[in-house]
Structures are given as structure tokens and as C-alpha cells.
Amino acid sequence: EALNGIFKAARARARGYRNVDTFITMIYLIAAPLGKLINST
């Protein structure tokens, strides 16, 4: 249930781009805390 909600939110934000990469990026930005994203790069 929780993951499904994240995917729905990402799909709503990425709507209009029609790009799988954009959809995946939106999932990462919504689901992962920003600190973890910064530390992983």
C-alpha cells in the first residue's frame, strides 16, 4: 500500500513527460530522503 501511494504520486508529478526515466527520477525524489540522495553521489 505505501509503495503504491508513492508510485501514484510520482506518476501524477511526471505526467506529461511520457518518459520512463523521468518517472523513475520522480520515484527517487519522492521516496528517498534528500540526504541519502546527496550522500550516495
N, CA, C and O atoms as a Tripos MOL2 file, in Angstrom:
@<TRIPOS>MOLECULE
protein
  164   163    41     0     0
PROTEIN
NO_CHARGES

@<TRIPOS>ATOM
      1 N           0.8060   -1.1930    0.0000 N.3       1 GLU1
      2 CA          0.0000    0.0000    0.0000 C.3       1 GLU1
      3 C           0.8540    1.2640    0.0000 C.2       1 GLU1
      4 O           0.5780    2.2000   -0.7500 O.2       1 GLU1
      5 N           1.8630    1.2930    0.8170 N.am      2 ALA2
      6 CA          2.6850    2.5000    0.8980 C.3       2 ALA2
      7 C           3.4330    2.7460   -0.4050 C.2       2 ALA2
      8 O           3.5090    3.8800   -0.8790 O.2       2 ALA2
      9 N           3.9830    1.6850   -0.9830 N.am      3 LEU3
     10 CA          4.7000    1.8460   -2.2530 C.3       3 LEU3
     11 C           3.7510    2.2490   -3.3680 C.2       3 LEU3
     12 O           4.1130    3.0490   -4.2310 O.2       3 LEU3
     13 N           2.5490    1.7080   -3.3610 N.am      4 ASN4
     14 CA          1.5790    2.0650   -4.3840 C.3       4 ASN4
     15 C           1.2500    3.5520   -4.3160 C.2       4 ASN4
     16 O           1.1060    4.1970   -5.3550 O.2       4 ASN4
     17 N           1.1320    4.0980   -3.1300 N.am      5 GLY5
     18 CA          0.8780    5.5260   -2.9780 C.3       5 GLY5
     19 C           2.0240    6.3710   -3.4980 C.2       5 GLY5
     20 O           1.8070    7.4240   -4.0980 O.2       5 GLY5
     21 N           3.2470    5.9080   -3.2670 N.am      6 ILE6
     22 CA          4.4230    6.6250   -3.7730 C.3       6 ILE6
     23 C           4.4310    6.6140   -5.2950 C.2       6 ILE6
     24 O           4.7050    7.6350   -5.9270 O.2       6 ILE6
     25 N           4.1280    5.4510   -5.8860 N.am      7 PHE7
     26 CA          4.1130    5.3550   -7.3450 C.3       7 PHE7
     27 C           3.0160    6.2280   -7.9440 C.2       7 PHE7
     28 O           3.2200    6.8450   -8.9890 O.2       7 PHE7
     29 N           1.8690    6.2850   -7.3010 N.am      8 LYS8
     30 CA          0.7820    7.1310   -7.8020 C.3       8 LYS8
     31 C           1.1640    8.6070   -7.7390 C.2       8 LYS8
     32 O           0.8740    9.3650   -8.6640 O.2       8 LYS8
     33 N           1.8120    9.0120   -6.6550 N.am      9 ALA9
     34 CA          2.2440   10.4050   -6.5350 C.3       9 ALA9
     35 C           3.2910   10.7350   -7.5910 C.2       9 ALA9
     36 O           3.2570   11.8120   -8.1870 O.2       9 ALA9
     37 N           4.2160    9.8170   -7.8230 N.am     10 ALA10
     38 CA          5.2480   10.0440   -8.8340 C.3      10 ALA10
     39 C           4.6340   10.0990  -10.2220 C.2      10 ALA10
     40 O           5.0330   10.9220  -11.0470 O.2      10 ALA10
     41 N           3.6710    9.2340  -10.4850 N.am     11 ARG11
     42 CA          3.0150    9.2200  -11.7930 C.3      11 ARG11
     43 C           2.2730   10.5300  -12.0250 C.2      11 ARG11
     44 O           2.2750   11.0530  -13.1390 O.2      11 ARG11
     45 N           1.6420   11.0610  -10.9910 N.am     12 ALA12
     46 CA          0.9150   12.3200  -11.1260 C.3      12 ALA12
     47 C           1.8720   13.4790  -11.3920 C.2      12 ALA12
     48 O           1.5630   14.3710  -12.1820 O.2      12 ALA12
     49 N           3.0280   13.4710  -10.7390 N.am     13 ARG13
     50 CA          4.0000   14.5540  -10.9440 C.3      13 ARG13
     51 C           4.7140   14.4500  -12.2800 C.2      13 ARG13
     52 O           5.0610   15.4690  -12.8760 O.2      13 ARG13
     53 N           4.9370   13.2310  -12.7610 N.am     14 ALA14
     54 CA          5.6740   13.0370  -14.0070 C.3      14 ALA14
     55 C           4.7520   13.0360  -15.2180 C.2      14 ALA14
     56 O           5.2150   12.8670  -16.3460 O.2      14 ALA14
     57 N           3.4780   13.2200  -15.0050 N.am     15 ARG15
     58 CA          2.5210   13.1860  -16.1160 C.3      15 ARG15
     59 C           2.8320   14.2960  -17.1090 C.2      15 ARG15
     60 O           3.1140   15.4330  -16.7290 O.2      15 ARG15
     61 N           2.7740   13.9460  -18.3790 N.am     16 GLY16
     62 CA          3.0580   14.9120  -19.4200 C.3      16 GLY16
     63 C           4.4520   14.7720  -19.9920 C.2      16 GLY16
     64 O           4.7100   15.2430  -21.1000 O.2      16 GLY16
     65 N           5.3500   14.1410  -19.2710 N.am     17 TYR17
     66 CA          6.7050   13.9680  -19.7780 C.3      17 TYR17
     67 C           6.8190   12.7380  -20.6650 C.2      17 TYR17
     68 O           7.6310   12.7200  -21.5900 O.2      17 TYR17
     69 N           6.0220   11.7110  -20.4020 N.am     18 ARG18
     70 CA          5.9900   10.4730  -21.1850 C.3      18 ARG18
     71 C           7.3700    9.8610  -21.3590 C.2      18 ARG18
     72 O           7.7380    9.4060  -22.4420 O.2      18 ARG18
     73 N           8.1100    9.8600  -20.2870 N.am     19 ASN19
     74 CA          9.4630    9.3410  -20.3270 C.3      19 ASN19
     75 C           9.6650    8.4580  -19.0980 C.2      19 ASN19
     76 O           9.4140    8.8910  -17.9730 O.2      19 ASN19
     77 N          10.1080    7.2420  -19.3050 N.am     20 VAL20
     78 CA         10.3040    6.3120  -18.1970 C.3      20 VAL20
     79 C          11.3740    6.8300  -17.2490 C.2      20 VAL20
     80 O          11.2450    6.6820  -16.0330 O.2      20 VAL20
     81 N          12.4170    7.4280  -17.7780 N.am     21 ASP21
     82 CA         13.4860    7.9560  -16.9270 C.3      21 ASP21
     83 C          12.9630    9.0450  -15.9900 C.2      21 ASP21
     84 O          13.3630    9.1080  -14.8270 O.2      21 ASP21
     85 N          12.0790    9.8940  -16.4870 N.am     22 THR22
     86 CA         11.5050   10.9410  -15.6490 C.3      22 THR22
     87 C          10.6510   10.3330  -14.5430 C.2      22 THR22
     88 O          10.6790   10.8010  -13.4050 O.2      22 THR22
     89 N           9.8930    9.2910  -14.8750 N.am     23 PHE23
     90 CA          9.0620    8.6130  -13.8830 C.3      23 PHE23
     91 C           9.9220    8.0020  -12.7810 C.2      23 PHE23
     92 O           9.5980    8.1200  -11.5990 O.2      23 PHE23
     93 N          11.0120    7.3520  -13.1640 N.am     24 ILE24
     94 CA         11.9180    6.7390  -12.1900 C.3      24 ILE24
     95 C          12.5680    7.8140  -11.3280 C.2      24 ILE24
     96 O          12.7150    7.6340  -10.1190 O.2      24 ILE24
     97 N          12.9540    8.9230  -11.9370 N.am     25 THR25
     98 CA         13.5500   10.0230  -11.1810 C.3      25 THR25
     99 C          12.5650   10.5790  -10.1640 C.2      25 THR25
    100 O          12.9480   10.8750   -9.0320 O.2      25 THR25
    101 N          11.3010   10.7240  -10.5510 N.am     26 MET26
    102 CA         10.2910   11.2300   -9.6260 C.3      26 MET26
    103 C          10.0970   10.2730   -8.4540 C.2      26 MET26
    104 O           9.8970   10.7170   -7.3240 O.2      26 MET26
    105 N          10.1530    8.9650   -8.7080 N.am     27 ILE27
    106 CA         10.0340    7.9940   -7.6150 C.3      27 ILE27
    107 C          11.1860    8.1650   -6.6380 C.2      27 ILE27
    108 O          10.9800    8.1710   -5.4240 O.2      27 ILE27
    109 N          12.4020    8.3040   -7.1650 N.am     28 TYR28
    110 CA         13.5590    8.5000   -6.2830 C.3      28 TYR28
    111 C          13.4190    9.7770   -5.4590 C.2      28 TYR28
    112 O          13.7100    9.7760   -4.2630 O.2      28 TYR28
    113 N          12.9800   10.8560   -6.0830 N.am     29 LEU29
    114 CA         12.8810   12.1290   -5.3740 C.3      29 LEU29
    115 C          11.7950   12.1130   -4.3090 C.2      29 LEU29
    116 O          11.9340   12.7580   -3.2700 O.2      29 LEU29
    117 N          10.7130   11.3790   -4.5630 N.am     30 ILE30
    118 CA          9.6190   11.3210   -3.6000 C.3      30 ILE30
    119 C           9.9300   10.3370   -2.4770 C.2      30 ILE30
    120 O           9.6830   10.6300   -1.3070 O.2      30 ILE30
    121 N          10.4740    9.1680   -2.8300 N.am     31 ALA31
    122 CA         10.6160    8.0800   -1.8610 C.3      31 ALA31
    123 C          11.8680    8.1990   -0.9950 C.2      31 ALA31
    124 O          11.8390    7.8350    0.1810 O.2      31 ALA31
    125 N          12.9510    8.6970   -1.5530 N.am     32 ALA32
    126 CA         14.2180    8.7240   -0.8160 C.3      32 ALA32
    127 C          14.3960   10.0710   -0.1190 C.2      32 ALA32
    128 O          14.1040   11.1150   -0.7020 O.2      32 ALA32
    129 N          14.8660   10.0510    1.1070 N.am     33 PRO33
    130 CA         15.2080   11.3190    1.7620 C.3      33 PRO33
    131 C          16.3420   12.0190    1.0040 C.2      33 PRO33
    132 O          17.2310   11.3580    0.4680 O.2      33 PRO33
    133 N          16.3110   13.3130    0.9620 N.am     34 LEU34
    134 CA         17.2830   14.0770    0.1850 C.3      34 LEU34
    135 C          18.7050   13.8480    0.6670 C.2      34 LEU34
    136 O          19.6320   13.8280   -0.1420 O.2      34 LEU34
    137 N          18.8950   13.6760    1.9520 N.am     35 GLY35
    138 CA         20.2310   13.4290    2.4980 C.3      35 GLY35
    139 C          20.8500   12.1550    1.9540 C.2      35 GLY35
    140 O          22.0480   12.1170    1.6750 O.2      35 GLY35
    141 N          20.0470   11.1150    1.8020 N.am     36 LYS36
    142 CA         20.5630    9.8580    1.2640 C.3      36 LYS36
    143 C          20.9450   10.0110   -0.2020 C.2      36 LYS36
    144 O          21.9340    9.4310   -0.6490 O.2      36 LYS36
    145 N          20.1610   10.7920   -0.9570 N.am     37 LEU37
    146 CA         20.4890   11.0080   -2.3660 C.3      37 LEU37
    147 C          21.8030   11.7620   -2.5040 C.2      37 LEU37
    148 O          22.6170   11.4390   -3.3700 O.2      37 LEU37
    149 N          22.0130   12.7570   -1.6630 N.am     38 ILE38
    150 CA         23.2400   13.5520   -1.7380 C.3      38 ILE38
    151 C          24.4440   12.7150   -1.3250 C.2      38 ILE38
    152 O          25.5010   12.8080   -1.9480 O.2      38 ILE38
    153 N          24.3010   11.9070   -0.2940 N.am     39 ASN39
    154 CA         25.4090   11.0800    0.1820 C.3      39 ASN39
    155 C          25.7520    9.9470   -0.7710 C.2      39 ASN39
    156 O          26.8820    9.4600   -0.7530 O.2      39 ASN39
    157 N          24.8120    9.5150   -1.6030 N.am     40 SER40
    158 CA         25.0640    8.3810   -2.4910 C.3      40 SER40
    159 C          25.8160    8.7850   -3.7500 C.2      40 SER40
    160 O          26.3230    7.9180   -4.4620 O.2      40 SER40
    161 N          25.9020   10.0740   -4.0440 N.am     41 THR41
    162 CA         26.5940   10.5010   -5.2720 C.3      41 THR41
    163 C          28.0140   10.9030   -4.9890 C.2      41 THR41
    164 O          28.7410   11.2870   -5.9050 O.2      41 THR41
@<TRIPOS>BOND
     1     1     2 1
     2     2     3 1
     3     3     4 2
     4     3     5 am
     5     5     6 1
     6     6     7 1
     7     7     8 2
     8     7     9 am
     9     9    10 1
    10    10    11 1
    11    11    12 2
    12    11    13 am
    13    13    14 1
    14    14    15 1
    15    15    16 2
    16    15    17 am
    17    17    18 1
    18    18    19 1
    19    19    20 2
    20    19    21 am
    21    21    22 1
    22    22    23 1
    23    23    24 2
    24    23    25 am
    25    25    26 1
    26    26    27 1
    27    27    28 2
    28    27    29 am
    29    29    30 1
    30    30    31 1
    31    31    32 2
    32    31    33 am
    33    33    34 1
    34    34    35 1
    35    35    36 2
    36    35    37 am
    37    37    38 1
    38    38    39 1
    39    39    40 2
    40    39    41 am
    41    41    42 1
    42    42    43 1
    43    43    44 2
    44    43    45 am
    45    45    46 1
    46    46    47 1
    47    47    48 2
    48    47    49 am
    49    49    50 1
    50    50    51 1
    51    51    52 2
    52    51    53 am
    53    53    54 1
    54    54    55 1
    55    55    56 2
    56    55    57 am
    57    57    58 1
    58    58    59 1
    59    59    60 2
    60    59    61 am
    61    61    62 1
    62    62    63 1
    63    63    64 2
    64    63    65 am
    65    65    66 1
    66    66    67 1
    67    67    68 2
    68    67    69 am
    69    69    70 1
    70    70    71 1
    71    71    72 2
    72    71    73 am
    73    73    74 1
    74    74    75 1
    75    75    76 2
    76    75    77 am
    77    77    78 1
    78    78    79 1
    79    79    80 2
    80    79    81 am
    81    81    82 1
    82    82    83 1
    83    83    84 2
    84    83    85 am
    85    85    86 1
    86    86    87 1
    87    87    88 2
    88    87    89 am
    89    89    90 1
    90    90    91 1
    91    91    92 2
    92    91    93 am
    93    93    94 1
    94    94    95 1
    95    95    96 2
    96    95    97 am
    97    97    98 1
    98    98    99 1
    99    99   100 2
   100    99   101 am
   101   101   102 1
   102   102   103 1
   103   103   104 2
   104   103   105 am
   105   105   106 1
   106   106   107 1
   107   107   108 2
   108   107   109 am
   109   109   110 1
   110   110   111 1
   111   111   112 2
   112   111   113 am
   113   113   114 1
   114   114   115 1
   115   115   116 2
   116   115   117 am
   117   117   118 1
   118   118   119 1
   119   119   120 2
   120   119   121 am
   121   121   122 1
   122   122   123 1
   123   123   124 2
   124   123   125 am
   125   125   126 1
   126   126   127 1
   127   127   128 2
   128   127   129 am
   129   129   130 1
   130   130   131 1
   131   131   132 2
   132   131   133 am
   133   133   134 1
   134   134   135 1
   135   135   136 2
   136   135   137 am
   137   137   138 1
   138   138   139 1
   139   139   140 2
   140   139   141 am
   141   141   142 1
   142   142   143 1
   143   143   144 2
   144   143   145 am
   145   145   146 1
   146   146   147 1
   147   147   148 2
   148   147   149 am
   149   149   150 1
   150   150   151 1
   151   151   152 2
   152   151   153 am
   153   153   154 1
   154   154   155 1
   155   155   156 2
   156   155   157 am
   157   157   158 1
   158   158   159 1
   159   159   160 2
   160   159   161 am
   161   161   162 1
   162   162   163 1
   163   163   164 2
@<TRIPOS>SUBSTRUCTURE
     1 GLU1         2 RESIDUE 1 A GLU
     2 ALA2         6 RESIDUE 1 A ALA
     3 LEU3        10 RESIDUE 1 A LEU
     4 ASN4        14 RESIDUE 1 A ASN
     5 GLY5        18 RESIDUE 1 A GLY
     6 ILE6        22 RESIDUE 1 A ILE
     7 PHE7        26 RESIDUE 1 A PHE
     8 LYS8        30 RESIDUE 1 A LYS
     9 ALA9        34 RESIDUE 1 A ALA
    10 ALA10       38 RESIDUE 1 A ALA
    11 ARG11       42 RESIDUE 1 A ARG
    12 ALA12       46 RESIDUE 1 A ALA
    13 ARG13       50 RESIDUE 1 A ARG
    14 ALA14       54 RESIDUE 1 A ALA
    15 ARG15       58 RESIDUE 1 A ARG
    16 GLY16       62 RESIDUE 1 A GLY
    17 TYR17       66 RESIDUE 1 A TYR
    18 ARG18       70 RESIDUE 1 A ARG
    19 ASN19       74 RESIDUE 1 A ASN
    20 VAL20       78 RESIDUE 1 A VAL
    21 ASP21       82 RESIDUE 1 A ASP
    22 THR22       86 RESIDUE 1 A THR
    23 PHE23       90 RESIDUE 1 A PHE
    24 ILE24       94 RESIDUE 1 A ILE
    25 THR25       98 RESIDUE 1 A THR
    26 MET26      102 RESIDUE 1 A MET
    27 ILE27      106 RESIDUE 1 A ILE
    28 TYR28      110 RESIDUE 1 A TYR
    29 LEU29      114 RESIDUE 1 A LEU
    30 ILE30      118 RESIDUE 1 A ILE
    31 ALA31      122 RESIDUE 1 A ALA
    32 ALA32      126 RESIDUE 1 A ALA
    33 PRO33      130 RESIDUE 1 A PRO
    34 LEU34      134 RESIDUE 1 A LEU
    35 GLY35      138 RESIDUE 1 A GLY
    36 LYS36      142 RESIDUE 1 A LYS
    37 LEU37      146 RESIDUE 1 A LEU
    38 ILE38      150 RESIDUE 1 A ILE
    39 ASN39      154 RESIDUE 1 A ASN
    40 SER40      158 RESIDUE 1 A SER
    41 THR41      162 RESIDUE 1 A THR
